[in-house]
């Protein structure tokens, strides 16, 4: 502005200071008729004080009044945007807002009858177990991919694993996943990477054992208990609890199974091992920030006939009468907590089952609902 007042042209000043001509014109216009030390040099918002196409305030008030009148007195009982638009046309003939604009007016003033659904923040990973949610304990999830067939009729099933916080993955392709293969895979995996605090499974008979009998403690559960790992079973037909392992299952099928043509099961295993190794290298930083894992005990031998001790966790949803089904039995939890999630902690040493209320909206509040006596029968384990 001083350069222009000393006689410089607008274009020469713009070139000298490296700005566009319009900038020089704007500042000169702002300082017109004022001393330079009194010019307001603060930036001003580019948005105009008044929006040229915004509905007049009096029209907005008229829309609100007309909606209330139609709601109270209309013979049709219609008072939505279309009804308000028709009435405005009848009264003013022209220059009436469109139904879409009327809807925006009603929304801006919060007079809709229906309220928008509130989006609650998602709970932290492993929210249903306080130690896992606070990032002080690690949880490994396991699942089975089924329905894969290699050319030639070789049916393939894949046992998969992923840790919740560290993202540590593994996969064991085979012609079928049995309880014995699952035990061997878990032992091999945990020898290599260490023991987690919790191991989560779905309710497949490979992991949970036969469903037609009561008080079944499967061989996979006995393996976990003998290593001081707490088995956790997700609620049947519930989404979210197995999200991490389901996501990995999709990635494995996309990056390993569908990406290549596998001539044999051995070739599939080699390609799967390459992917697992490469993925672990990529998430090395995440693995370092995960909760520490315990070392696998030396000389460990699994005794399936030893009496189980420790804790089991079953995540369940109560029925219409507030009862939870686990271990082949129905336990009466709380008739006021019907069709709700509960965490059932079976303490085999204390011979008690503790039932805790679970709510995704309040993951940090898990009050004890009831405490029931439970004794596991003494009987020989049969494979």
ROMARSE-924148 format. One record per residue (C-alpha): residue number from 1; y, x, z. Coordinates in nm, 3 decimals, decimal comma, always signed. Example, Ala and Ser with C-alpha at 12.3 -4.5 7.8 and 13.67 -1.06 7.14 Angstrom:
# ROMARSE-924148
<pt 1 <-0,450 +1,230 +0,780>>;
<pt 2 <-0,106 +1,367 +0,714>>;
# end
This chain:
# ROMARSE-924148
<pt 1 <+0,000 +0,000 +0,000>>;
<pt 2 <+0,234 +0,288 +0,078>>;
<pt 3 <+0,151 +0,451 -0,257>>;
<pt 4 <+0,236 +0,132 -0,444>>;
<pt 5 <+0,566 +0,099 -0,258>>;
<pt 6 <+0,652 +0,459 -0,352>>;
<pt 7 <+0,633 +0,354 -0,716>>;
<pt 8 <+0,272 +0,405 -0,817>>;
<pt 9 <+0,113 +0,152 -1,045>>;
<pt 10 <-0,170 -0,064 -0,918>>;
<pt 11 <-0,421 +0,089 -1,162>>;
<pt 12 <-0,324 +0,450 -1,084>>;
<pt 13 <-0,350 +0,386 -0,711>>;
<pt 14 <-0,691 +0,224 -0,759>>;
<pt 15 <-0,816 +0,528 -0,952>>;
<pt 16 <-0,670 +0,768 -0,696>>;
<pt 17 <-0,845 +0,606 -0,398>>;
<pt 18 <-1,166 +0,514 -0,583>>;
<pt 19 <-1,143 +0,139 -0,537>>;
<pt 20 <-1,129 -0,148 -0,778>>;
<pt 21 <-0,801 -0,297 -0,900>>;
<pt 22 <-0,871 -0,627 -0,724>>;
<pt 23 <-0,886 -0,450 -0,385>>;
<pt 24 <-0,543 -0,294 -0,435>>;
<pt 25 <-0,400 -0,628 -0,546>>;
<pt 26 <-0,543 -0,803 -0,240>>;
<pt 27 <-0,399 -0,555 +0,012>>;
<pt 28 <-0,061 -0,541 -0,157>>;
<pt 29 <-0,045 -0,919 -0,155>>;
<pt 30 <-0,136 -0,926 +0,215>>;
<pt 31 <+0,143 -0,677 +0,301>>;
<pt 32 <+0,406 -0,846 +0,086>>;
<pt 33 <+0,737 -0,884 +0,268>>;
<pt 34 <+0,615 -0,701 +0,582>>;
<pt 35 <+0,660 -0,358 +0,731>>;
<pt 36 <+0,342 -0,152 +0,692>>;
<pt 37 <+0,311 -0,094 +1,067>>;
<pt 38 <+0,303 -0,472 +1,122>>;
<pt 39 <+0,048 -0,563 +0,854>>;
<pt 40 <-0,281 -0,709 +0,984>>;
<pt 41 <-0,536 -0,463 +0,848>>;
<pt 42 <-0,843 -0,628 +1,003>>;
<pt 43 <-1,116 -0,748 +0,767>>;
<pt 44 <-1,134 -1,120 +0,714>>;
<pt 45 <-1,455 -1,316 +0,652>>;
<pt 46 <-1,526 -1,393 +0,289>>;
<pt 47 <-1,631 -1,748 +0,381>>;
<pt 48 <-1,341 -1,993 +0,342>>;
<pt 49 <-1,218 -2,184 +0,644>>;
<pt 50 <-1,307 -2,511 +0,477>>;
<pt 51 <-1,593 -2,562 +0,234>>;
<pt 52 <-1,463 -2,747 -0,070>>;
<pt 53 <-1,774 -2,958 -0,127>>;
<pt 54 <-1,842 -3,053 +0,235>>;
<pt 55 <-1,838 -3,422 +0,312>>;
<pt 56 <-1,518 -3,543 +0,474>>;
<pt 57 <-1,538 -3,586 +0,851>>;
<pt 58 <-1,435 -3,951 +0,827>>;
<pt 59 <-1,716 -4,017 +0,581>>;
<pt 60 <-1,967 -3,850 +0,814>>;
<pt 61 <-1,851 -4,071 +1,100>>;
<pt 62 <-1,882 -4,374 +0,872>>;
<pt 63 <-2,240 -4,277 +0,784>>;
<pt 64 <-2,333 -4,252 +1,154>>;
<pt 65 <-2,169 -4,584 +1,240>>;
<pt 66 <-2,329 -4,757 +0,941>>;
<pt 67 <-2,674 -4,624 +1,037>>;
<pt 68 <-2,638 -4,773 +1,386>>;
<pt 69 <-2,519 -5,105 +1,245>>;
<pt 70 <-2,809 -5,125 +1,000>>;
<pt 71 <-3,055 -5,034 +1,273>>;
<pt 72 <-2,927 -5,308 +1,504>>;
<pt 73 <-2,838 -5,589 +1,260>>;
<pt 74 <-3,007 -5,534 +0,923>>;
<pt 75 <-3,242 -5,817 +0,826>>;
<pt 76 <-3,466 -5,569 +0,644>>;
<pt 77 <-3,475 -5,331 +0,938>>;
<pt 78 <-3,405 -5,037 +0,705>>;
<pt 79 <-3,153 -4,777 +0,813>>;
<pt 80 <-3,259 -4,461 +0,633>>;
<pt 81 <-3,064 -4,257 +0,381>>;
<pt 82 <-3,144 -4,491 +0,090>>;
<pt 83 <-3,032 -4,799 +0,285>>;
<pt 84 <-2,712 -4,627 +0,400>>;
<pt 85 <-2,640 -4,514 +0,042>>;
<pt 86 <-2,679 -4,873 -0,089>>;
<pt 87 <-2,444 -5,008 +0,176>>;
<pt 88 <-2,182 -4,739 +0,106>>;
<pt 89 <-2,193 -4,822 -0,264>>;
<pt 90 <-2,140 -5,186 -0,181>>;
<pt 91 <-1,839 -5,107 +0,039>>;
<pt 92 <-1,670 -4,820 -0,148>>;
<pt 93 <-1,804 -4,857 -0,504>>;
<pt 94 <-1,756 -4,485 -0,579>>;
<pt 95 <-1,725 -4,140 -0,418>>;
<pt 96 <-2,016 -4,199 -0,182>>;
<pt 97 <-2,249 -3,918 -0,075>>;
<pt 98 <-2,596 -3,906 -0,225>>;
<pt 99 <-2,907 -3,992 -0,019>>;
<pt 100 <-2,986 -3,620 +0,008>>;
<pt 101 <-2,639 -3,549 +0,148>>;
<pt 102 <-2,674 -3,843 +0,388>>;
<pt 103 <-3,002 -3,695 +0,514>>;
<pt 104 <-2,827 -3,364 +0,579>>;
<pt 105 <-2,553 -3,546 +0,772>>;
<pt 106 <-2,809 -3,726 +0,987>>;
<pt 107 <-3,000 -3,404 +1,045>>;
<pt 108 <-2,683 -3,214 +1,137>>;
<pt 109 <-2,599 -3,472 +1,402>>;
<pt 110 <-2,959 -3,495 +1,531>>;
<pt 111 <-3,004 -3,870 +1,490>>;
<pt 112 <-3,343 -3,873 +1,317>>;
<pt 113 <-3,602 -4,084 +1,498>>;
<pt 114 <-3,880 -3,834 +1,433>>;
<pt 115 <-3,843 -3,496 +1,600>>;
<pt 116 <-3,948 -3,176 +1,432>>;
<pt 117 <-4,262 -3,015 +1,561>>;
<pt 118 <-4,185 -2,732 +1,799>>;
<pt 119 <-4,337 -2,401 +1,696>>;
<pt 120 <-4,463 -2,224 +2,006>>;
<pt 121 <-4,487 -1,843 +1,996>>;
<pt 122 <-4,840 -1,716 +1,942>>;
<pt 123 <-5,013 -1,573 +2,250>>;
<pt 124 <-5,088 -1,200 +2,268>>;
<pt 125 <-5,423 -1,068 +2,136>>;
<pt 126 <-5,702 -1,138 +2,381>>;
<pt 127 <-5,477 -1,374 +2,579>>;
<pt 128 <-5,779 -1,555 +2,730>>;
<pt 129 <-5,875 -1,242 +2,930>>;
<pt 130 <-5,584 -1,115 +3,143>>;
<pt 131 <-5,694 -0,748 +3,137>>;
<pt 132 <-5,718 -0,749 +2,757>>;
<pt 133 <-5,390 -0,936 +2,712>>;
<pt 134 <-5,207 -0,678 +2,927>>;
<pt 135 <-5,342 -0,396 +2,706>>;
<pt 136 <-5,526 -0,237 +2,999>>;
<pt 137 <-5,877 -0,309 +2,863>>;
<pt 138 <-6,036 -0,288 +2,519>>;
<pt 139 <-6,247 -0,559 +2,357>>;
<pt 140 <-6,492 -0,509 +2,069>>;
<pt 141 <-6,569 -0,806 +1,843>>;
<pt 142 <-6,896 -0,837 +1,650>>;
<pt 143 <-6,999 -1,074 +1,372>>;
<pt 144 <-7,245 -1,113 +1,082>>;
<pt 145 <-7,163 -1,151 +0,711>>;
<pt 146 <-7,431 -1,360 +0,541>>;
<pt 147 <-7,514 -1,486 +0,192>>;
<pt 148 <-7,480 -1,160 -0,006>>;
<pt 149 <-7,733 -1,076 -0,279>>;
<pt 150 <-7,772 -0,752 -0,475>>;
<pt 151 <-7,885 -0,784 -0,837>>;
<pt 152 <-8,263 -0,802 -0,833>>;
<pt 153 <-8,283 -1,054 -0,548>>;
<pt 154 <-8,217 -0,824 -0,251>>;
<pt 155 <-8,058 -1,039 +0,018>>;
<pt 156 <-7,800 -0,859 +0,231>>;
<pt 157 <-7,657 -0,931 +0,574>>;
<pt 158 <-7,391 -0,712 +0,735>>;
<pt 159 <-7,330 -0,663 +1,106>>;
<pt 160 <-6,961 -0,582 +1,152>>;
<pt 161 <-6,749 -0,459 +1,443>>;
<pt 162 <-6,378 -0,416 +1,518>>;
<pt 163 <-6,186 -0,332 +1,835>>;
<pt 164 <-5,902 -0,566 +1,920>>;
<pt 165 <-5,632 -0,314 +2,014>>;
<pt 166 <-5,745 +0,002 +1,838>>;
<pt 167 <-5,868 -0,158 +1,515>>;
<pt 168 <-6,179 +0,063 +1,527>>;
<pt 169 <-6,420 -0,075 +1,262>>;
<pt 170 <-6,784 -0,031 +1,167>>;
<pt 171 <-7,036 -0,208 +0,943>>;
<pt 172 <-7,415 -0,199 +0,914>>;
<pt 173 <-7,549 -0,353 +0,589>>;
<pt 174 <-7,918 -0,447 +0,591>>;
<pt 175 <-8,168 -0,695 +0,456>>;
<pt 176 <-8,130 -0,900 +0,771>>;
<pt 177 <-7,967 -0,879 +1,113>>;
<pt 178 <-8,203 -0,923 +1,406>>;
<pt 179 <-8,146 -0,882 +1,779>>;
<pt 180 <-8,324 -0,545 +1,764>>;
<pt 181 <-8,101 -0,418 +1,481>>;
<pt 182 <-7,795 -0,542 +1,670>>;
<pt 183 <-7,900 -0,354 +1,985>>;
<pt 184 <-7,962 -0,033 +1,790>>;
<pt 185 <-7,628 -0,066 +1,607>>;
<pt 186 <-7,434 -0,125 +1,929>>;
<pt 187 <-7,596 +0,173 +2,100>>;
<pt 188 <-7,526 +0,399 +1,800>>;
<pt 189 <-7,167 +0,275 +1,770>>;
<pt 190 <-7,087 +0,311 +2,139>>;
<pt 191 <-7,247 +0,655 +2,160>>;
<pt 192 <-7,006 +0,766 +1,889>>;
<pt 193 <-6,679 +0,600 +1,995>>;
<pt 194 <-6,728 +0,518 +2,364>>;
<pt 195 <-6,775 +0,199 +2,562>>;
<pt 196 <-6,523 -0,087 +2,569>>;
<pt 197 <-6,464 -0,310 +2,869>>;
<pt 198 <-6,560 -0,629 +2,684>>;
<pt 199 <-6,780 -0,715 +2,384>>;
<pt 200 <-6,715 -1,048 +2,211>>;
<pt 201 <-6,964 -1,241 +1,997>>;
<pt 202 <-6,998 -1,581 +1,838>>;
<pt 203 <-7,280 -1,813 +1,943>>;
<pt 204 <-7,539 -1,690 +1,690>>;
<pt 205 <-7,891 -1,669 +1,832>>;
<pt 206 <-7,896 -1,298 +1,746>>;
<pt 207 <-7,634 -1,241 +2,015>>;
<pt 208 <-7,682 -1,533 +2,255>>;
<pt 209 <-8,055 -1,595 +2,229>>;
<pt 210 <-8,241 -1,920 +2,178>>;
<pt 211 <-8,033 -2,233 +2,229>>;
<pt 212 <-8,319 -2,469 +2,306>>;
<pt 213 <-8,391 -2,313 +2,646>>;
<pt 214 <-8,191 -2,299 +2,966>>;
<pt 215 <-8,065 -1,988 +3,144>>;
<pt 216 <-8,127 -1,752 +2,850>>;
<pt 217 <-7,992 -1,399 +2,887>>;
<pt 218 <-8,055 -1,239 +2,546>>;
<pt 219 <-8,145 -0,876 +2,482>>;
<pt 220 <-7,795 -0,809 +2,344>>;
<pt 221 <-7,643 -0,953 +2,660>>;
<pt 222 <-7,879 -0,742 +2,874>>;
<pt 223 <-7,773 -0,431 +2,680>>;
<pt 224 <-7,407 -0,502 +2,751>>;
<pt 225 <-7,468 -0,574 +3,118>>;
<pt 226 <-7,674 -0,255 +3,164>>;
<pt 227 <-7,378 -0,055 +3,023>>;
<pt 228 <-7,123 -0,239 +3,242>>;
<pt 229 <-6,973 -0,408 +2,935>>;
<pt 230 <-6,883 -0,774 +2,988>>;
<pt 231 <-7,024 -0,999 +2,709>>;
<pt 232 <-6,778 -1,265 +2,590>>;
<pt 233 <-6,880 -1,564 +2,377>>;
<pt 234 <-6,619 -1,745 +2,170>>;
<pt 235 <-6,603 -2,126 +2,182>>;
<pt 236 <-6,802 -2,299 +1,906>>;
<pt 237 <-6,604 -2,424 +1,605>>;
<pt 238 <-6,272 -2,285 +1,737>>;
<pt 239 <-6,035 -2,081 +1,521>>;
<pt 240 <-5,839 -1,782 +1,637>>;
<pt 241 <-6,072 -1,626 +1,890>>;
<pt 242 <-6,263 -1,433 +1,622>>;
<pt 243 <-5,959 -1,379 +1,398>>;
<pt 244 <-5,973 -0,997 +1,409>>;
<pt 245 <-6,337 -0,971 +1,305>>;
<pt 246 <-6,303 -1,247 +1,045>>;
<pt 247 <-6,009 -1,059 +0,894>>;
<pt 248 <-6,214 -0,740 +0,877>>;
<pt 249 <-6,505 -0,929 +0,721>>;
<pt 250 <-6,273 -1,040 +0,442>>;
<pt 251 <-6,140 -0,688 +0,389>>;
<pt 252 <-6,490 -0,538 +0,381>>;
<pt 253 <-6,606 -0,788 +0,119>>;
<pt 254 <-6,294 -0,724 -0,092>>;
<pt 255 <-6,287 -0,345 -0,065>>;
<pt 256 <-6,660 -0,265 -0,055>>;
<pt 257 <-6,874 -0,554 -0,174>>;
<pt 258 <-6,669 -0,706 -0,458>>;
<pt 259 <-6,499 -0,388 -0,574>>;
<pt 260 <-6,815 -0,204 -0,687>>;
<pt 261 <-7,150 -0,291 -0,840>>;
<pt 262 <-7,421 -0,172 -0,601>>;
<pt 263 <-7,755 -0,072 -0,747>>;
<pt 264 <-7,938 -0,068 -0,415>>;
<pt 265 <-7,898 -0,123 -0,045>>;
<pt 266 <-7,871 +0,254 +0,008>>;
<pt 267 <-7,579 +0,271 -0,237>>;
<pt 268 <-7,407 -0,014 -0,053>>;
<pt 269 <-7,448 +0,168 +0,278>>;
<pt 270 <-7,298 +0,487 +0,135>>;
<pt 271 <-6,996 +0,303 -0,003>>;
<pt 272 <-6,950 +0,115 +0,325>>;
<pt 273 <-6,959 +0,443 +0,522>>;
<pt 274 <-6,691 +0,591 +0,294>>;
<pt 275 <-6,466 +0,292 +0,352>>;
<pt 276 <-6,517 +0,296 +0,730>>;
<pt 277 <-6,437 +0,669 +0,750>>;
<pt 278 <-6,126 +0,637 +0,532>>;
<pt 279 <-6,000 +0,337 +0,728>>;
<pt 280 <-6,043 +0,512 +1,062>>;
<pt 281 <-5,839 +0,807 +0,938>>;
<pt 282 <-5,559 +0,575 +0,827>>;
<pt 283 <-5,530 +0,407 +1,170>>;
<pt 284 <-5,557 +0,727 +1,376>>;
<pt 285 <-5,221 +0,662 +1,544>>;
<pt 286 <-5,324 +0,309 +1,641>>;
<pt 287 <-5,649 +0,437 +1,788>>;
<pt 288 <-5,461 +0,682 +2,007>>;
<pt 289 <-5,243 +0,404 +2,153>>;
<pt 290 <-5,541 +0,180 +2,234>>;
<pt 291 <-5,679 +0,149 +2,590>>;
<pt 292 <-5,918 +0,434 +2,679>>;
<pt 293 <-6,290 +0,387 +2,625>>;
<pt 294 <-6,560 +0,502 +2,867>>;
<pt 295 <-6,811 +0,767 +2,769>>;
<pt 296 <-7,165 +0,655 +2,692>>;
<pt 297 <-7,409 +0,750 +2,975>>;
<pt 298 <-7,640 +1,039 +2,894>>;
<pt 299 <-8,011 +0,969 +2,891>>;
<pt 300 <-7,957 +0,594 +2,875>>;
<pt 301 <-8,268 +0,381 +2,821>>;
<pt 302 <-8,254 +0,003 +2,799>>;
<pt 303 <-8,491 -0,181 +3,034>>;
<pt 304 <-8,507 -0,541 +2,918>>;
<pt 305 <-8,721 -0,641 +3,218>>;
<pt 306 <-8,461 -0,532 +3,472>>;
<pt 307 <-8,288 -0,819 +3,647>>;
<pt 308 <-7,945 -0,876 +3,484>>;
<pt 309 <-7,641 -0,808 +3,700>>;
<pt 310 <-7,271 -0,816 +3,633>>;
<pt 311 <-7,048 -1,074 +3,463>>;
<pt 312 <-7,075 -1,300 +3,158>>;
<pt 313 <-6,782 -1,487 +3,005>>;
<pt 314 <-6,815 -1,805 +2,801>>;
<pt 315 <-6,508 -1,959 +2,638>>;
<pt 316 <-6,568 -2,331 +2,608>>;
<pt 317 <-6,393 -2,662 +2,549>>;
<pt 318 <-6,473 -2,941 +2,793>>;
<pt 319 <-6,602 -3,278 +2,674>>;
<pt 320 <-6,449 -3,621 +2,733>>;
<pt 321 <-6,563 -3,623 +3,095>>;
<pt 322 <-6,439 -3,272 +3,175>>;
<pt 323 <-6,780 -3,098 +3,158>>;
<pt 324 <-6,850 -2,758 +3,001>>;
<pt 325 <-7,174 -2,662 +2,826>>;
<pt 326 <-7,312 -2,312 +2,870>>;
<pt 327 <-7,647 -2,146 +2,943>>;
<pt 328 <-7,818 -2,466 +2,830>>;
<pt 329 <-7,658 -2,667 +3,112>>;
<pt 330 <-7,359 -2,897 +3,158>>;
<pt 331 <-7,130 -2,812 +3,446>>;
<pt 332 <-6,876 -3,059 +3,581>>;
<pt 333 <-6,545 -2,872 +3,573>>;
<pt 334 <-6,258 -3,121 +3,615>>;
<pt 335 <-6,239 -3,477 +3,485>>;
<pt 336 <-5,861 -3,433 +3,445>>;
<pt 337 <-5,915 -3,130 +3,217>>;
<pt 338 <-6,094 -3,314 +2,934>>;
<pt 339 <-6,109 -3,168 +2,583>>;
<pt 340 <-5,936 -2,852 +2,706>>;
<pt 341 <-6,023 -2,483 +2,691>>;
<pt 342 <-6,178 -2,307 +2,990>>;
<pt 343 <-6,292 -1,955 +3,064>>;
<pt 344 <-6,629 -1,965 +3,239>>;
<pt 345 <-6,701 -1,643 +3,430>>;
<pt 346 <-7,063 -1,617 +3,538>>;
<pt 347 <-7,097 -1,370 +3,826>>;
<pt 348 <-7,469 -1,294 +3,843>>;
<pt 349 <-7,431 -1,080 +4,156>>;
<pt 350 <-7,238 -1,340 +4,358>>;
<pt 351 <-7,438 -1,626 +4,198>>;
<pt 352 <-7,122 -1,821 +4,119>>;
<pt 353 <-6,947 -1,955 +3,809>>;
<pt 354 <-6,567 -1,963 +3,810>>;
<pt 355 <-6,391 -2,195 +3,567>>;
<pt 356 <-6,031 -2,109 +3,468>>;
<pt 357 <-5,794 -2,331 +3,269>>;
<pt 358 <-5,666 -2,190 +2,940>>;
<pt 359 <-5,354 -2,294 +2,747>>;
<pt 360 <-5,217 -2,117 +2,442>>;
<pt 361 <-4,865 -2,233 +2,527>>;
<pt 362 <-4,885 -2,066 +2,870>>;
<pt 363 <-5,130 -1,777 +2,826>>;
<pt 364 <-5,021 -1,608 +3,149>>;
<pt 365 <-5,107 -1,912 +3,361>>;
<pt 366 <-5,484 -1,950 +3,408>>;
<pt 367 <-5,545 -2,137 +3,734>>;
<pt 368 <-5,891 -2,169 +3,886>>;
<pt 369 <-6,026 -2,520 +3,826>>;
<pt 370 <-6,348 -2,501 +4,022>>;
<pt 371 <-6,618 -2,273 +4,159>>;
<pt 372 <-6,986 -2,369 +4,119>>;
<pt 373 <-7,297 -2,207 +4,262>>;
<pt 374 <-7,542 -2,075 +4,000>>;
<pt 375 <-7,857 -1,869 +4,041>>;
<pt 376 <-8,034 -1,718 +3,740>>;
<pt 377 <-8,408 -1,795 +3,761>>;
<pt 378 <-8,651 -1,504 +3,807>>;
<pt 379 <-8,872 -1,475 +3,503>>;
<pt 380 <-9,003 -1,211 +3,266>>;
<pt 381 <-8,802 -1,144 +2,952>>;
<pt 382 <-8,985 -1,213 +2,625>>;
<pt 383 <-8,880 -1,066 +2,293>>;
# end
